[in-house]
Amino acid sequence: MNLVDRRFRPPSRRPSMLLAAAAVLALCGLAVHRRSRQAERDFPPLGRFVTVRGVRLHYRDFGGEGPPLVLLHGNGTLAEEFDISGLVALARPRYRVIAFDRPGYGYSERPRGTVWTAQAQAELLHAALGALGILDPVVLGHSAGTQVAIAMGLRHPQSLRALVLASGYYFPTPRLELPFFSAPALPLLGTLMRHTVSPLLGRLMWPLMVRHLFAPSPVPEAFRRRFPVWMALRPSQLQATAAERALMVAGAAALSSGYRGLAVPAVLLSGDGDREVSPGWQTLRLHRRLPDSRLVQVHGAGHMVHHVAPAAVLAAVDAAMEMAGSSVPAVHRASAPRGAGAARAALA
């Protein structure tokens, strides 16, 4: 019976299934490559480059009057987002505004062989500020950019005037989504994912993710129209995004032991409707930990507080200047606030 069974056993379908899967992945890879290259043609570098410690960083110097204001974006995005939010237009009449693409985002390099922790990024950006002659800035970090800003304040307090920290993640908490969003950073499998299926899945999920980040506020039309989605979904940026997600909890744990020693004044902002990080557990707790801080709660805003209430964010920058013993710069030319909406800020 065994001989008969072997003789008439139908041929295995496994080789054909593997070939079909390989063909699908190849088509996905081709689509991702084309969309990524098209995104770079549609959205070429708008700023300048500076090379420090062998790393080429892209930054936007928006100009403006007054002391420098350095902007550090969150995970998955790029420097241009601050311009889209309307914050740059509001700040330029009184500050010189500079926004960096952090390593691996936008057009900034992210060399392999370095674990790009918040501390490593802080050292690189501190060197970049020195190379550009940017002295005594207010540094504003949003979301994951807050960890980098805090690391700069802890390591180089004498080089910063003040910090503004918006929608940050400061203390370790369970994050059930991390295995899924961190997978594209894995060796081999992650490389295959981010060059094939991950960008396409990301594009399908994009509207849902954006609504989550902005909720309870609606997504602003300027963000829908101007944000270069496929720039954020390129394989190179997905690697940075996933790696930063993987380090999120450990990074907060590593920084949190030094918070009480932060010698730079800080203004902390959060939207009271933030669904990405808990304002009570994160921002309020940090405010209680920092010896020289003020708390700003923006009512009606979610995680993307700088889009919903850019005027409140600029007011926080002004407050940080005052805390540092500096006078708030006078407005040098008229500028109408944009995008403030109905949000209100409460300063504590």
Order of alpha helices (4+ residues) and beta strands (2+ residues): alpha-alpha-beta-beta-beta-alpha-alpha-beta-alpha-beta-alpha-beta-alpha-alpha-alpha-alpha-alpha-alpha-alpha-beta-alpha-beta-alpha-alpha-beta
